[in-house]
Amino acid sequence: MKNLTILWSLLLLISSSSLWGQNSDKFTISGEVRDSTSGETIVGAVVQLVELKKGITTNAYGFYSLTAPKGSYTLKISFIGYREYSTTLNLTKDTRIDVTLSDSKGITGKELVIEAERKRNTESTDMGRIEIPIEQIKKLPVVFGEVDILKTIALLPGVQSAGEGNTGFYVRGGGIDQNLILLDNTTVYNASHLFGFFSVFNADAIKNLELYKGGVPSSYGGRLSSVLDSGMRDGN
């Protein structure tokens, strides 16, 4: 019995040391991608290691993380409308690389013509999702000069306001309490102030706004009517 215990201890020691050796050969590259002018994070920027043909996109906070074996790689970061960033690094430890991308004004290239046949009027695979530019919301006429996001989305097809003095809204016949309102992934239970005449959202502080009128992704937990997902600017 004693010999069996010693044998098991040796096997566990050997297996743990081999696993440690395997894990120690891999390191993580991480960081943030921002706009060089405004300092805002860039969502959806493509980050790739050329030699490994491995890549990832930045998340909703402009953050990326890649794990790769020890070695020398070319790191490329790109986004539409920005100059591509490229650097060579020798990966021997966990490394953080924060990158700022500048816009591509002044860059010209050969004209590229893409021709394709349009079928079934399909424009997007996101069913029921509408992305509303904040700059467009600010151009619409408003009451008392105050830009109100919840009043603005009531102008969209399938969305109806709950009436004056109420910031609630109906989406395709659903109830007011069947709408999920998020601000930086935090649920907003009461989206109004001043007796319901205005919403709590400050248009100058909002960075992006998305409305799901149907086909709500499972990551939102499932709502019967709609999801209004908004994110705030990072600030300086």
C-alpha positions as CSV (number, residue, x, y, z in Angstrom):
1,M,0.0,0.0,0.0
2,K,2.9,2.3,0.8
3,N,4.6,1.6,-2.5
4,L,1.3,2.3,-4.4
5,T,1.0,5.7,-2.7
6,I,4.6,6.6,-3.6
7,L,4.0,5.6,-7.2
8,W,0.8,7.7,-7.5
9,S,2.8,10.7,-6.0
10,L,5.5,10.3,-8.6
11,L,3.0,10.1,-11.5
12,L,1.2,13.3,-10.3
13,L,4.5,15.1,-10.0
14,I,5.6,14.1,-13.5
15,S,2.2,15.1,-15.1
16,S,2.1,18.4,-13.3
17,S,5.6,19.3,-14.4
18,S,4.8,18.4,-18.0
19,L,1.7,20.6,-17.9
20,W,3.7,23.4,-16.4
21,G,6.2,23.1,-19.2
22,Q,3.5,23.2,-21.8
23,N,1.8,26.2,-20.4
24,S,5.0,28.1,-19.8
25,D,5.6,28.1,-23.6
26,K,2.5,30.2,-24.3
27,F,2.1,33.9,-23.6
28,T,-0.7,36.5,-24.0
29,I,-0.7,39.7,-26.0
30,S,-3.3,42.1,-24.9
31,G,-4.2,45.8,-25.0
32,E,-6.6,48.5,-26.2
33,V,-7.2,50.1,-29.6
34,R,-8.1,53.8,-29.6
35,D,-8.7,56.7,-32.0
36,S,-5.7,58.9,-32.0
37,T,-7.8,62.1,-32.4
38,S,-10.7,61.6,-30.0
39,G,-9.2,58.9,-27.7
40,E,-12.3,56.8,-28.0
41,T,-12.0,53.1,-28.1
42,I,-12.5,51.4,-31.5
43,V,-14.9,48.5,-31.4
44,G,-14.4,45.6,-33.9
45,A,-10.8,46.4,-34.9
46,V,-9.0,43.4,-36.4
47,V,-6.0,42.2,-34.5
48,Q,-3.9,39.4,-36.1
49,L,-0.6,37.5,-35.8
50,V,0.5,37.1,-39.4
51,E,2.7,34.1,-39.0
52,L,0.1,32.0,-37.2
53,K,-2.8,33.2,-39.4
54,K,-4.6,33.9,-36.1
55,G,-6.7,36.9,-35.3
56,I,-9.5,38.4,-33.2
57,T,-11.6,41.6,-33.0
58,T,-11.7,44.1,-30.2
59,N,-14.7,43.8,-27.9
60,A,-17.2,46.5,-26.9
61,Y,-14.5,48.2,-24.8
62,G,-11.8,48.2,-27.5
63,F,-9.9,45.5,-25.7
64,Y,-8.2,42.5,-27.3
65,S,-6.3,39.4,-26.1
66,L,-4.4,36.8,-28.0
67,T,-2.5,33.7,-26.7
68,A,0.4,32.3,-28.8
69,P,3.5,30.1,-28.3
70,K,6.9,31.7,-27.6
71,G,8.4,33.1,-30.8
72,S,8.8,36.1,-33.1
73,Y,5.6,37.5,-34.8
74,T,4.2,40.3,-36.8
75,L,1.3,42.0,-35.1
76,K,-1.1,43.9,-37.4
77,I,-4.1,46.0,-36.3
78,S,-6.5,47.5,-38.8
79,F,-10.0,49.1,-39.0
80,I,-11.9,50.6,-41.9
81,G,-11.0,54.2,-42.4
82,Y,-7.8,54.0,-40.3
83,R,-4.2,53.5,-41.2
84,E,-3.0,50.0,-40.5
85,Y,-0.7,49.4,-37.5
86,S,2.1,46.8,-37.8
87,T,5.0,45.9,-35.5
88,T,7.4,43.0,-35.0
89,L,7.6,41.5,-31.5
90,N,9.5,38.7,-29.8
91,L,7.1,37.0,-27.5
92,T,8.9,35.7,-24.4
93,K,6.4,36.9,-21.8
94,D,2.9,38.3,-21.3
95,T,2.9,41.6,-23.3
96,R,0.5,44.5,-23.3
97,I,0.5,46.7,-26.4
98,D,-1.9,49.7,-26.5
99,V,-2.4,51.1,-30.0
100,T,-3.8,54.4,-31.3
101,L,-5.0,54.4,-35.0
102,S,-5.0,57.5,-37.1
103,D,-7.6,58.2,-39.8
104,S,-6.7,57.4,-43.4
105,K,-7.3,60.9,-44.9
106,G,-5.0,61.6,-47.8
107,I,-4.4,57.9,-48.6
108,T,-5.4,57.1,-52.2
109,G,-5.3,53.8,-54.0
110,K,-6.5,52.1,-57.2
111,E,-10.2,52.1,-57.8
112,L,-11.8,48.8,-57.0
113,V,-15.2,47.9,-58.5
114,I,-17.2,45.1,-57.0
115,E,-20.2,43.8,-58.9
116,A,-22.7,41.3,-57.5
117,E,-26.2,40.2,-58.0
118,R,-28.6,41.3,-55.2
119,K,-30.9,38.6,-54.1
120,R,-34.0,38.8,-52.0
121,N,-33.2,42.3,-50.9
122,T,-31.1,41.0,-48.0
123,E,-29.0,43.8,-46.4
124,S,-28.0,42.3,-43.1
125,T,-28.0,39.0,-41.2
126,D,-29.1,40.8,-38.0
127,M,-32.8,40.4,-38.1
128,G,-34.7,43.2,-36.3
129,R,-31.5,45.1,-35.3
130,I,-31.2,48.9,-36.0
131,E,-28.1,50.9,-35.2
132,I,-29.0,54.6,-34.7
133,P,-26.2,57.1,-35.2
134,I,-26.1,59.7,-32.4
135,E,-25.2,62.5,-34.8
136,Q,-28.4,61.8,-36.7
137,I,-30.5,61.9,-33.5
138,K,-29.1,65.3,-32.7
139,K,-30.3,66.7,-36.1
140,L,-33.9,65.9,-35.4
141,P,-36.3,68.6,-34.1
142,V,-36.8,68.3,-30.3
143,V,-39.0,69.8,-27.6
144,F,-37.5,72.6,-25.5
145,G,-34.2,72.0,-27.3
146,E,-33.5,68.8,-25.3
147,V,-32.5,65.8,-27.4
148,D,-34.4,62.8,-26.1
149,I,-33.3,59.3,-27.3
150,L,-36.5,57.5,-26.2
151,K,-38.7,60.0,-28.0
152,T,-36.6,59.7,-31.1
153,I,-36.8,55.9,-31.4
154,A,-40.6,56.3,-31.4
155,L,-40.2,57.6,-34.9
156,L,-38.9,54.3,-36.1
157,P,-41.1,51.7,-37.9
158,G,-42.8,49.3,-35.4
159,V,-42.1,51.6,-32.4
160,Q,-44.8,53.7,-30.8
161,S,-44.6,56.2,-28.0
162,A,-46.6,55.6,-24.8
163,G,-47.9,59.1,-24.9
164,E,-47.1,62.5,-23.6
165,G,-45.6,62.6,-20.1
166,N,-44.4,59.1,-20.4
167,T,-41.0,57.9,-21.7
168,G,-42.2,54.4,-22.3
169,F,-42.6,52.9,-25.8
170,Y,-44.3,50.0,-27.4
171,V,-42.6,47.8,-30.0
172,R,-44.7,45.8,-32.4
173,G,-47.7,45.5,-30.0
174,G,-45.6,44.6,-26.9
175,G,-46.0,46.1,-23.5
176,I,-43.9,48.9,-21.9
177,D,-42.5,46.4,-19.3
178,Q,-41.4,44.0,-22.0
179,N,-38.6,46.2,-23.2
180,L,-35.1,45.8,-21.9
181,I,-33.1,49.1,-21.6
182,L,-29.4,48.8,-21.1
183,L,-26.7,51.5,-20.4
184,D,-23.2,50.1,-20.5
185,N,-24.6,46.5,-19.9
186,T,-26.5,47.8,-16.8
187,T,-30.3,47.5,-16.7
188,V,-32.2,50.8,-16.5
189,Y,-35.4,50.2,-14.7
190,N,-36.7,53.7,-14.6
191,A,-35.6,55.6,-17.7
192,S,-37.4,58.9,-17.1
193,H,-37.2,62.0,-14.9
194,L,-39.1,65.3,-14.5
195,F,-42.4,63.5,-14.2
196,G,-41.8,61.4,-17.3
197,F,-41.4,64.3,-19.7
198,F,-37.7,63.5,-20.4
199,S,-35.5,60.4,-20.4
200,V,-32.4,60.0,-18.3
201,F,-30.2,59.6,-21.3
202,N,-27.8,62.4,-22.1
203,A,-27.3,62.4,-25.9
204,D,-23.9,64.1,-25.5
205,A,-22.6,61.2,-23.3
206,I,-24.0,58.4,-25.5
207,K,-21.5,56.7,-27.9
208,N,-23.6,54.0,-29.6
209,L,-27.3,53.0,-29.7
210,E,-28.8,49.7,-30.9
211,L,-32.4,48.7,-31.0
212,Y,-33.5,45.0,-31.4
213,K,-37.1,44.9,-32.5
214,G,-37.0,41.1,-33.0
215,G,-34.6,38.2,-33.1
216,V,-33.0,39.3,-29.7
217,P,-29.7,37.5,-29.1
218,S,-29.6,35.0,-26.3
219,S,-26.8,37.1,-24.6
220,Y,-29.5,39.6,-23.5
221,G,-31.4,36.9,-21.6
222,G,-34.5,37.0,-23.8
223,R,-37.2,39.7,-23.8
224,L,-40.7,39.5,-25.2
225,S,-40.7,42.8,-27.0
226,S,-37.3,44.6,-27.6
227,V,-33.9,45.5,-26.3
228,L,-32.4,49.0,-26.4
229,D,-28.6,48.7,-25.9
230,S,-26.7,52.0,-25.3
231,G,-23.1,52.6,-24.5
232,M,-21.5,55.8,-23.0
233,R,-18.4,57.6,-24.3
234,D,-15.1,57.0,-22.6
235,G,-14.3,60.6,-21.9
236,N,-10.9,62.1,-21.4
